[in-house]
Amino acid sequence: MTAPVFEEIDPASDCDCPGCVDGRRPAPGRLPGRGHPAARSVVVVAAASAALGAAPPAAALAPAHSPHRQALPGDGEPDTPQGKKAPLHGSAGQSGGTTTAPIPATTRTDIIKRAKVWVAAKVPYSMSAFWSDGYRQDCSGYVSMAWGLPSNEWTGSLDQFGTKIAKEELQPGDILLYHNPDNPEKGSHVVIFGGWTDYTHTYYTVYEQTPPHARSQTTPYPYWSNTGKYVPYRYKGVTKSGAGTKGATGVKAAVAHPGGASSGPGAAGRGKAVTPGPAASAAPAGPASHGVPGYPGRQYFRPGATNDHVTRLGVRLAEKGFGRFYALGPGPHWGEADRRAVEAFQRTQGWRGGAADGYPGPETWRRLFA
């Protein structure tokens, strides 16, 4: 009998672990598919198996991983398994149907605060595990936690706790929900809206629970995938107290600027025209720095700074005609576009040299907001 011919190949795989992603990336002088340990050295023995009557080993050698929500923006559209409705901590088993318990009241400020707790703790994503606060560690459990619901809901029931709204009505604490009723494990997802990050309302701050853990980042509206299927909802129990920023139809909000030391008249702040986040509108009005109402101080406009004062400044710069420096519009992250916009404004005031350094000072602030 002719001896079987063995050939080392790699099976096609859509595994998204770092090893597999790296293995699929072509590189000179390197064999493809060396990422995932379970995907290595799969031996083709079909001919030999047929001759010897042996069972195919494909099932035993298949990579051991389960599909989950995609963590990287723009990477395909994998299955999205999620937990079902469950009580807090999951101790009383699963429940179904419409929740009849009263809807707890909460504020937009509190919704965002709770969302940030999981982001800061980097709560791991899980369809079955429950965090110390009792909420399931998937996307719908995350929203249930942020809204303060009495149980863990899922994408097929969260709409019962909200009211459909238009894009122009979105405010921090609202959600964007996509539930696929025909195949709930395919594409279904829900995220929390944290505020616009550009004046064209094409990007916003998202709070979401997705592998590997809860995160917040700038995201295109409405989301990276299934862009025509996400529906904005407003929590029925949200109160006007601490309602946060104005809706998407406007970008202005009463935001107190931070206080602190700054330098001469040339020091000006760079900002990005975008709807301020909830922290901005909720911040109490502090004392005027250097005798200039609303001016917070230079420490809020340093490289790497992220705050609502940068946002407010950027909005004002765009209103004054200096929005051309922003590729995507103003936002809360201080960057070179902010500095250049402030510098351009300072030069229109006749300042030169160190007086037009692009950093915010009390005089720049006074003239910009006069």
N, C-alpha and C positions, 0 to 999 in steps of 0.2 A: 504493500500500500504506500502510495506517495505521501511523504511527510507533509503536514500542513505548513503553509507559508504564513509566518507571523509578521505583522507590520505594525509599528507603533504610530497611532494617530491620536488626535484629540477630538472628542465629540463636540458638536455645536452646542454652545451653552449661552444662556442669557443671564447667567448669575451676575449679580451686581456687587459682589464683594470686591474689595480693593485688589486682591490677587488676580481675580478673573479679568477685571477691567484692565489691569496692567498687562495681563497675558495677551489680551486681544489687541493691544497696541503694537503695531509693527515697529520693529527695530532692526537695524543692520546686524547681520551675523548672529541672529537669535532665533531659535525655534519658537513658533507661536504656541500659545496655550499652556504656559508654564505657571499659571497663577494658582488656581484652586487645587489643593492637594488631592481632592477626590476625583479631579478631572485628569490626572496624570496617568500616562501609560495604559490607556484603554486598549486592549489587544483584540484585533479582529480575528475571530475564530469561527466565523459562520460556516465556512467550507468544512473545517475540521469537525465542527459540532454536528453538522448534518451527516458526515460520514460515520462518526462514532456514536451517533444517537444521543449526544449530550445536550442538556438544556442550555439555551443561550444565557450568557452571564450578564447581559445588559442591565437587567434590573438590579443585580447585586452591586454593579459598579457605578450606578447612576449617582451623580453628586447629591449629597444629603443636605438640602436646604429647602426652606419653604418660602413662597412668595410673600412679599409685604409691600407696604407703601414705599414708593420711590423717594429717596431722600435727596437726590440731586436734581436741580432744576433742568427741565428739558430732556430728561432721560426716559424716553419711551413711555409706556403706559402699562405697568405690570398690574397684576391682580391686587386688590386691596381688601383682604379679609379684615373683619372687625368683630368686636364682641357684641352680643345681643343686649337687650335691656336687662338691667340687673340692679338690685338694691346696693346701697353703699357697702363697700368692703366685700360685696358678693356673697355674704354669709347666708342669705335667705333664699338663694336660688334665683332662677331667671323669672322674669315677669313679662307680661305682654299686654297689648291693648293700650288704650289711652289713659294717661295718668290723671287721676281725679283729685289729687291733693292740691291745695291752694298753691299758686305760683308765688314763690318768695319775691319780695321787692328787693331791688338793689340799685346801685348807681353805676354809671359808666366808669367812673373813677375806680370803684371797687372791682369791676369786671377786669379792667386792665391790670390792676394790682395783683389780682389772683393769677392772671395769665402769666405775669412776669415771675411769680414765685416758681412755677414749674420750669420756666426758661432758665432762671438763675441756678436752680438745682439740677438742671439737665436730666430731668426725669426720663428714664429709658422708655422706649416705645414697647408696648406689649398689648396683645389682644385679650389676655386673660389675667394679667397681674393687676393688683390694685395698690395705689400709692397710699402713704400713711394717712392721707385725708379721706380715704375711702373710695376715691374715684378711679375708674379703670384707665389704664395708661395708653389708650388709643385716642384717635382724633375726636370721636364723639364724647368719650369720657372727659377729655380735656375741656371741651365746651361746656359740658354739664357742670364741671367744677367751676369754671370761670363765671358762669351764669348763676351759680349757687343753687342748682336744682336739687331736689330731695332724693334723686336716684340717678343711676347711670343710664343715659339714653343712647340711641344710636342714630345713624343718619336717616333712618326711616321714621323716626318719631320726633326729632328735634323741631321740625316745622310746627308741631302742635304748641310749642312754647313761644313761637314767634309770629310776627306779622310780616308779610311780604312788603318790601319797600323798593324804591327805584335807586339806581346807582347814585343819582344826585342827592339822595337823602342819607347816604351812608355816614355814620359817625362812629368814633371809637367805641368798641363794645358790641357792635352789630356783627353778624356772621355772614359768610358766603358758603352756601350749602349746595352740594351736588349729591343727590341720591339716585342711583340707577335702579329703579324698581324691577326691571326685567332680570338683572343680574347684579344684586347688591355688592358682590365681591369684585366687580369690575368697574373701577374708576371712582366709586363713592368716596367722598371726602368732605370735610368741613373745616373751615379756618375762621379765625377771629380777625376782624378788621381793626387796625390800630391807627389809621389816619393816612391821608394822602402824603406822598413824598415828592410830588411835583405838581406844578400849577396846571398841567394839562390833564391831571387825574388819570394817568395811564399807569402809575406805579403807586403802591401803598405799602405801609408796614404791616406785615402779617405776623400773627401769633398762631402757631400750630404745633400739634403733636404728630411727629413723623419720624421714621427711623433716621438716625439712631436714637434721638432724644428730642424733647421739646426745644423749639427754636423760634427766633424772631429775625426777620430780614426783610429787605425790600423785594417786593414781588410784583410782576406785571398783573394788571387787572384783567380778568378776575382771578386767573391762576395760570400755572405753567402749561397745563393740559386741560382738555375738555372745556375750552374757553367759552363755548356757547351754552354751557349747561349749568353753571353756577348761578344760584339765585340769592340775592341779598335778603336777609331777615333781621328784624329788630325784636329783641326780647320783650315779651309782653309785660314783664315785671319791672322794666327799667323806669326809674323815677326821674323827675326833672332835676332834683337836687344832684349836683355834681355831674350835670349832663355833659360836660366836656365841651369840645370845640363845636363850632358852627358846622352845619351840614356841608356836603360837598359843593353846594352852590356858592359858597363863600369861603375865603381863606383867612379872613381876619378873625382874631379872637383876642379877648382881653388877657394878654400874657405879660406878666411882670418880668422885667429883665433882671438878670442876676446882679449882685453887687460885688464890688471888689476894686482893687487898685488898677489904674491904667495910666498911660502916659499922655503926652501932649495932644494938641488939637488934631494931629494927623492920625492918631490911633482910631481906627474904625473897624467895625465888625463886619464879617462876611456872612451872609446867610443865604438860604435857598428858599425860593418861593414855594411853599407847600403848606397845606393845612396843618397847623400845629397839633401836636399829639395831646392826649388827655392830661398829661402832667402840666402842660403849659397853661391850659385854661383853668386848672384846679389850683395853680400856684397862687398864693396870696401876694398881693402887691407889697413889695418891700420898700424900704426907704430909698430915696433917690441917692445915687452914687455921684459924688462930686457936684451935688446940687442940680443934677440933670434928672428930671423925672423919668423913671423907667429904665435908666441905664444901669446895667448890672455890674459890669466890670470886665476887665480884659481876660480874666482866666477862663471865661466861657467861650473864647474864640481862639483857642490854641490848637495846633495840629493834633488831630485825633479826637478832638472834643465832639460830643454828640449830645445835643440838648435842644429844647424848644426855643431858646433865645436865638440860636443860629437860624432856625426856621423863620422866626418872626422877622429877623433882619433881612433874610433873603427875600421874603415876600415884599418887604418895603423896597428893596433894591430893584426888584422886577417892576414894581409899580412906578418907580422913578425912571425906568427905561434902561436898566442895566441887566436885564434878564438874558441878554445874548451870550453871556459867559457860561451859562448852564446848559449842558448838552441834553439833560433830561428834566431840567427844571430844578428849582431850589429844593432843599431838604434839610434834615437836622444834623447831617454830618459835615463838619467843617473841613473844607478842602481848598485846593488851589483856585477853583472857580470862584469861591466866595471871596478869597483874598483879592483876586483880580477885579471883581465887581466893586468891592469897597475902594480899591485903589483908583479905579476909574471915576468913582463918585468924588473922591477926595480931590482929584485933579480938576474936576469941574468947579471946585471951590477955590481954585487958584493955588493950591498947596503943591509943593515940589519937594524932592529929596526925601528926608526922613519923615517929613510931615505927611507924605502920601505913601505910607508903608503898607496899606491894605489891612491894618489891624484897627479894631474899634477903640475909640477914646470917647470921652464925654462930649466933646465938641462935635465930633463926627456924628455921634448919635443924636445930639440936639438938632443939628441941621437936617439930618435925614428924616427925622420924625416930626419936625416942626409943622 
